[in-house]
Amino acid sequence: MAFEVGTVVIANAQSITRGPRPGVIEEVLRGEPSPRYRVRWEDGRESIYTPASGTLQAKPRRRKAKQA
């Protein structure tokens, strides 16, 4: 799945000792079929990320509550 700039993502570690890592896509460096992204992580650090199959997912958006 390809992501756009501004997409909030979750990187799932392939290690059981680390939990999911939230971040935001800052730049798309290369698109499909082998995408690369510049990601700003929740802790403020940035890195170039080439996701392995299924390791990077878009964070679900919250639905707005209906007003009565």
Phi and psi in radians as a Rosetta constraint file:
Dihedral C 1 N 2 CA 2 C 2 CIRCULARHARMONIC -1.586 0.35
Dihedral N 2 CA 2 C 2 N 3 CIRCULARHARMONIC 2.550 0.35
Dihedral C 2 N 3 CA 3 C 3 CIRCULARHARMONIC -2.059 0.35
Dihedral N 3 CA 3 C 3 N 4 CIRCULARHARMONIC 2.714 0.35
Dihedral C 3 N 4 CA 4 C 4 CIRCULARHARMONIC -1.869 0.35
Dihedral N 4 CA 4 C 4 N 5 CIRCULARHARMONIC 2.830 0.35
Dihedral C 4 N 5 CA 5 C 5 CIRCULARHARMONIC -1.000 0.35
Dihedral N 5 CA 5 C 5 N 6 CIRCULARHARMONIC 2.358 0.35
Dihedral C 5 N 6 CA 6 C 6 CIRCULARHARMONIC 1.644 0.35
Dihedral N 6 CA 6 C 6 N 7 CIRCULARHARMONIC -0.151 0.35
Dihedral C 6 N 7 CA 7 C 7 CIRCULARHARMONIC -1.232 0.35
Dihedral N 7 CA 7 C 7 N 8 CIRCULARHARMONIC 2.264 0.35
Dihedral C 7 N 8 CA 8 C 8 CIRCULARHARMONIC -1.451 0.35
Dihedral N 8 CA 8 C 8 N 9 CIRCULARHARMONIC 2.214 0.35
Dihedral C 8 N 9 CA 9 C 9 CIRCULARHARMONIC -2.195 0.35
Dihedral N 9 CA 9 C 9 N 10 CIRCULARHARMONIC 2.846 0.35
Dihedral C 9 N 10 CA 10 C 10 CIRCULARHARMONIC -2.176 0.35
Dihedral N 10 CA 10 C 10 N 11 CIRCULARHARMONIC 2.142 0.35
Dihedral C 10 N 11 CA 11 C 11 CIRCULARHARMONIC -1.677 0.35
Dihedral N 11 CA 11 C 11 N 12 CIRCULARHARMONIC 2.053 0.35
Dihedral C 11 N 12 CA 12 C 12 CIRCULARHARMONIC -1.562 0.35
Dihedral N 12 CA 12 C 12 N 13 CIRCULARHARMONIC 2.105 0.35
Dihedral C 12 N 13 CA 13 C 13 CIRCULARHARMONIC -1.222 0.35
Dihedral N 13 CA 13 C 13 N 14 CIRCULARHARMONIC 2.579 0.35
Dihedral C 13 N 14 CA 14 C 14 CIRCULARHARMONIC -1.596 0.35
Dihedral N 14 CA 14 C 14 N 15 CIRCULARHARMONIC 0.324 0.35
Dihedral C 14 N 15 CA 15 C 15 CIRCULARHARMONIC -2.088 0.35
Dihedral N 15 CA 15 C 15 N 16 CIRCULARHARMONIC 2.495 0.35
Dihedral C 15 N 16 CA 16 C 16 CIRCULARHARMONIC -1.415 0.35
Dihedral N 16 CA 16 C 16 N 17 CIRCULARHARMONIC -0.153 0.35
Dihedral C 16 N 17 CA 17 C 17 CIRCULARHARMONIC -1.544 0.35
Dihedral N 17 CA 17 C 17 N 18 CIRCULARHARMONIC -0.220 0.35
Dihedral C 17 N 18 CA 18 C 18 CIRCULARHARMONIC -2.079 0.35
Dihedral N 18 CA 18 C 18 N 19 CIRCULARHARMONIC 2.487 0.35
Dihedral C 18 N 19 CA 19 C 19 CIRCULARHARMONIC -1.558 0.35
Dihedral N 19 CA 19 C 19 N 20 CIRCULARHARMONIC -3.103 0.35
Dihedral C 19 N 20 CA 20 C 20 CIRCULARHARMONIC -1.079 0.35
Dihedral N 20 CA 20 C 20 N 21 CIRCULARHARMONIC 2.576 0.35
Dihedral C 20 N 21 CA 21 C 21 CIRCULARHARMONIC -2.100 0.35
Dihedral N 21 CA 21 C 21 N 22 CIRCULARHARMONIC 1.947 0.35
Dihedral C 21 N 22 CA 22 C 22 CIRCULARHARMONIC -1.419 0.35
Dihedral N 22 CA 22 C 22 N 23 CIRCULARHARMONIC 2.593 0.35
Dihedral C 22 N 23 CA 23 C 23 CIRCULARHARMONIC -2.831 0.35
Dihedral N 23 CA 23 C 23 N 24 CIRCULARHARMONIC -3.127 0.35
Dihedral C 23 N 24 CA 24 C 24 CIRCULARHARMONIC -2.253 0.35
Dihedral N 24 CA 24 C 24 N 25 CIRCULARHARMONIC 2.351 0.35
Dihedral C 24 N 25 CA 25 C 25 CIRCULARHARMONIC -1.221 0.35
Dihedral N 25 CA 25 C 25 N 26 CIRCULARHARMONIC 2.070 0.35
Dihedral C 25 N 26 CA 26 C 26 CIRCULARHARMONIC -1.678 0.35
Dihedral N 26 CA 26 C 26 N 27 CIRCULARHARMONIC -0.536 0.35
Dihedral C 26 N 27 CA 27 C 27 CIRCULARHARMONIC -2.739 0.35
Dihedral N 27 CA 27 C 27 N 28 CIRCULARHARMONIC 2.449 0.35
Dihedral C 27 N 28 CA 28 C 28 CIRCULARHARMONIC -1.691 0.35
Dihedral N 28 CA 28 C 28 N 29 CIRCULARHARMONIC 1.952 0.35
Dihedral C 28 N 29 CA 29 C 29 CIRCULARHARMONIC -1.512 0.35
Dihedral N 29 CA 29 C 29 N 30 CIRCULARHARMONIC -0.551 0.35
Dihedral C 29 N 30 CA 30 C 30 CIRCULARHARMONIC -2.696 0.35
Dihedral N 30 CA 30 C 30 N 31 CIRCULARHARMONIC 2.380 0.35
Dihedral C 30 N 31 CA 31 C 31 CIRCULARHARMONIC -1.558 0.35
Dihedral N 31 CA 31 C 31 N 32 CIRCULARHARMONIC -2.866 0.35
Dihedral C 31 N 32 CA 32 C 32 CIRCULARHARMONIC -1.034 0.35
Dihedral N 32 CA 32 C 32 N 33 CIRCULARHARMONIC 2.638 0.35
Dihedral C 32 N 33 CA 33 C 33 CIRCULARHARMONIC -1.578 0.35
Dihedral N 33 CA 33 C 33 N 34 CIRCULARHARMONIC -0.122 0.35
Dihedral C 33 N 34 CA 34 C 34 CIRCULARHARMONIC -2.248 0.35
Dihedral N 34 CA 34 C 34 N 35 CIRCULARHARMONIC 1.355 0.35
Dihedral C 34 N 35 CA 35 C 35 CIRCULARHARMONIC -1.224 0.35
Dihedral N 35 CA 35 C 35 N 36 CIRCULARHARMONIC 2.672 0.35
Dihedral C 35 N 36 CA 36 C 36 CIRCULARHARMONIC -2.375 0.35
Dihedral N 36 CA 36 C 36 N 37 CIRCULARHARMONIC 2.429 0.35
Dihedral C 36 N 37 CA 37 C 37 CIRCULARHARMONIC -2.302 0.35
Dihedral N 37 CA 37 C 37 N 38 CIRCULARHARMONIC 2.632 0.35
Dihedral C 37 N 38 CA 38 C 38 CIRCULARHARMONIC -1.700 0.35
Dihedral N 38 CA 38 C 38 N 39 CIRCULARHARMONIC 2.110 0.35
Dihedral C 38 N 39 CA 39 C 39 CIRCULARHARMONIC -2.055 0.35
Dihedral N 39 CA 39 C 39 N 40 CIRCULARHARMONIC 2.323 0.35
Dihedral C 39 N 40 CA 40 C 40 CIRCULARHARMONIC -1.713 0.35
Dihedral N 40 CA 40 C 40 N 41 CIRCULARHARMONIC 2.026 0.35
Dihedral C 40 N 41 CA 41 C 41 CIRCULARHARMONIC -1.426 0.35
Dihedral N 41 CA 41 C 41 N 42 CIRCULARHARMONIC 2.879 0.35
Dihedral C 41 N 42 CA 42 C 42 CIRCULARHARMONIC -0.972 0.35
Dihedral N 42 CA 42 C 42 N 43 CIRCULARHARMONIC -0.546 0.35
Dihedral C 42 N 43 CA 43 C 43 CIRCULARHARMONIC -1.443 0.35
Dihedral N 43 CA 43 C 43 N 44 CIRCULARHARMONIC 0.037 0.35
Dihedral C 43 N 44 CA 44 C 44 CIRCULARHARMONIC 1.674 0.35
Dihedral N 44 CA 44 C 44 N 45 CIRCULARHARMONIC -0.222 0.35
Dihedral C 44 N 45 CA 45 C 45 CIRCULARHARMONIC -1.343 0.35
Dihedral N 45 CA 45 C 45 N 46 CIRCULARHARMONIC 2.737 0.35
Dihedral C 45 N 46 CA 46 C 46 CIRCULARHARMONIC -2.161 0.35
Dihedral N 46 CA 46 C 46 N 47 CIRCULARHARMONIC 2.630 0.35
Dihedral C 46 N 47 CA 47 C 47 CIRCULARHARMONIC -2.670 0.35
Dihedral N 47 CA 47 C 47 N 48 CIRCULARHARMONIC 2.809 0.35
Dihedral C 47 N 48 CA 48 C 48 CIRCULARHARMONIC -1.549 0.35
Dihedral N 48 CA 48 C 48 N 49 CIRCULARHARMONIC 2.234 0.35
Dihedral C 48 N 49 CA 49 C 49 CIRCULARHARMONIC -2.202 0.35
Dihedral N 49 CA 49 C 49 N 50 CIRCULARHARMONIC 2.168 0.35
Dihedral C 49 N 50 CA 50 C 50 CIRCULARHARMONIC -1.950 0.35
Dihedral N 50 CA 50 C 50 N 51 CIRCULARHARMONIC 1.772 0.35
Dihedral C 50 N 51 CA 51 C 51 CIRCULARHARMONIC -1.213 0.35
Dihedral N 51 CA 51 C 51 N 52 CIRCULARHARMONIC 2.397 0.35
Dihedral C 51 N 52 CA 52 C 52 CIRCULARHARMONIC -1.371 0.35
Dihedral N 52 CA 52 C 52 N 53 CIRCULARHARMONIC 2.919 0.35
Dihedral C 52 N 53 CA 53 C 53 CIRCULARHARMONIC -0.931 0.35
Dihedral N 53 CA 53 C 53 N 54 CIRCULARHARMONIC 2.039 0.35
Dihedral C 53 N 54 CA 54 C 54 CIRCULARHARMONIC 1.380 0.35
Dihedral N 54 CA 54 C 54 N 55 CIRCULARHARMONIC 0.082 0.35
Dihedral C 54 N 55 CA 55 C 55 CIRCULARHARMONIC -1.509 0.35
Dihedral N 55 CA 55 C 55 N 56 CIRCULARHARMONIC -0.316 0.35
Dihedral C 55 N 56 CA 56 C 56 CIRCULARHARMONIC -2.090 0.35
Dihedral N 56 CA 56 C 56 N 57 CIRCULARHARMONIC 2.175 0.35
Dihedral C 56 N 57 CA 57 C 57 CIRCULARHARMONIC -2.300 0.35
Dihedral N 57 CA 57 C 57 N 58 CIRCULARHARMONIC 2.578 0.35
Dihedral C 57 N 58 CA 58 C 58 CIRCULARHARMONIC -1.234 0.35
Dihedral N 58 CA 58 C 58 N 59 CIRCULARHARMONIC 2.392 0.35
Dihedral C 58 N 59 CA 59 C 59 CIRCULARHARMONIC -1.290 0.35
Dihedral N 59 CA 59 C 59 N 60 CIRCULARHARMONIC 2.293 0.35
Dihedral C 59 N 60 CA 60 C 60 CIRCULARHARMONIC -1.043 0.35
Dihedral N 60 CA 60 C 60 N 61 CIRCULARHARMONIC 2.431 0.35
Dihedral C 60 N 61 CA 61 C 61 CIRCULARHARMONIC -1.419 0.35
Dihedral N 61 CA 61 C 61 N 62 CIRCULARHARMONIC 2.536 0.35
Dihedral C 61 N 62 CA 62 C 62 CIRCULARHARMONIC -1.371 0.35
Dihedral N 62 CA 62 C 62 N 63 CIRCULARHARMONIC 2.460 0.35
Dihedral C 62 N 63 CA 63 C 63 CIRCULARHARMONIC -1.487 0.35
Dihedral N 63 CA 63 C 63 N 64 CIRCULARHARMONIC 2.485 0.35
Dihedral C 63 N 64 CA 64 C 64 CIRCULARHARMONIC -1.346 0.35
Dihedral N 64 CA 64 C 64 N 65 CIRCULARHARMONIC 2.444 0.35
Dihedral C 64 N 65 CA 65 C 65 CIRCULARHARMONIC -1.250 0.35
Dihedral N 65 CA 65 C 65 N 66 CIRCULARHARMONIC 2.445 0.35
Dihedral C 65 N 66 CA 66 C 66 CIRCULARHARMONIC -1.284 0.35
Dihedral N 66 CA 66 C 66 N 67 CIRCULARHARMONIC 2.416 0.35
Dihedral C 66 N 67 CA 67 C 67 CIRCULARHARMONIC -1.627 0.35
Dihedral N 67 CA 67 C 67 N 68 CIRCULARHARMONIC 2.432 0.35
